[in-house]
Amino acid sequence: MTSVPIIIKIYARDVIDLTLVDLPGVCKNPTGDQPLDIEQRIYEIVLKYTQSPMSLIMAVSPANNDIAVSDGLKIAK
């Protein structure tokens, strides 16, 4: 895992400047060769991008999950 972003630029006339950042989903339990502190690392990356008051956050949660316990919605709030 890395905190270095992949940047894709799309140019078009007559549109506003907009930066899209696809952030990782919050992971509670490490699997495979993920580091034991994977949850903390992901939170640090996510908070880096979501704390700005200029950010528009689109939090995506699975439809079969209870939104009351959604980490994405908690961060977005």
VMD Tcl script that draws the C-alpha trace (Angstrom):
set ca {
  {0.00 0.00 0.00}
  {1.19 3.49 -0.80}
  {-0.09 6.99 -0.17}
  {1.28 8.20 -3.52}
  {-1.72 9.08 -5.72}
  {-2.20 8.02 -9.33}
  {-3.09 11.16 -11.26}
  {-5.21 11.09 -14.40}
  {-5.88 14.36 -16.19}
  {-8.80 14.81 -18.55}
  {-9.08 18.04 -20.47}
  {-12.23 19.51 -21.95}
  {-13.33 22.96 -23.01}
  {-16.06 24.83 -21.20}
  {-15.95 22.81 -17.97}
  {-14.92 23.73 -14.44}
  {-11.70 22.43 -12.89}
  {-12.40 19.37 -10.79}
  {-10.08 16.87 -9.14}
  {-11.42 13.38 -8.48}
  {-9.71 11.20 -5.90}
  {-10.65 7.53 -5.56}
  {-9.80 6.66 -1.97}
  {-9.45 3.17 -0.53}
  {-12.29 1.70 1.47}
  {-11.77 1.38 5.21}
  {-10.36 -2.04 6.02}
  {-10.78 -3.38 9.55}
  {-8.83 -6.64 9.37}
  {-5.61 -7.12 7.43}
  {-5.59 -9.93 4.90}
  {-2.76 -11.54 3.01}
  {0.39 -9.46 3.20}
  {-1.33 -6.25 4.37}
  {0.32 -4.54 7.35}
  {-1.25 -5.00 10.77}
  {-1.96 -1.25 10.99}
  {-3.83 -1.14 7.65}
  {-6.91 0.50 9.18}
  {-4.88 3.39 10.63}
  {-2.94 3.88 7.39}
  {-6.14 4.06 5.34}
  {-7.74 6.51 7.78}
  {-4.70 8.78 7.48}
  {-4.93 8.79 3.69}
  {-8.70 9.34 3.69}
  {-8.58 12.16 6.25}
  {-5.84 13.90 4.26}
  {-8.29 14.36 1.37}
  {-11.61 14.74 3.20}
  {-10.75 17.39 5.80}
  {-10.73 20.29 3.34}
  {-13.92 22.37 3.39}
  {-13.60 22.51 -0.42}
  {-14.00 18.74 -0.71}
  {-17.19 17.21 -2.01}
  {-17.35 13.70 -0.60}
  {-19.22 10.89 -2.28}
  {-19.34 8.13 0.33}
  {-20.25 4.75 -1.14}
  {-21.59 1.96 1.05}
  {-22.89 -1.48 0.11}
  {-26.69 -1.60 0.02}
  {-26.73 -4.63 2.31}
  {-24.84 -2.82 5.11}
  {-26.43 -0.83 7.92}
  {-25.67 2.84 7.17}
  {-25.72 3.58 10.89}
  {-22.32 1.84 11.18}
  {-20.79 3.06 7.88}
  {-17.25 4.34 8.34}
  {-17.46 6.22 5.03}
  {-20.55 8.13 6.09}
  {-19.02 8.86 9.49}
  {-15.95 10.36 7.84}
  {-18.04 12.33 5.34}
  {-20.22 13.75 8.09}
}
mol new
graphics top color blue
foreach p $ca { graphics top sphere $p radius 0.5 }
foreach p [lrange $ca 0 end-1] q [lrange $ca 1 end] { graphics top cylinder $p $q radius 0.2 }
display resetview
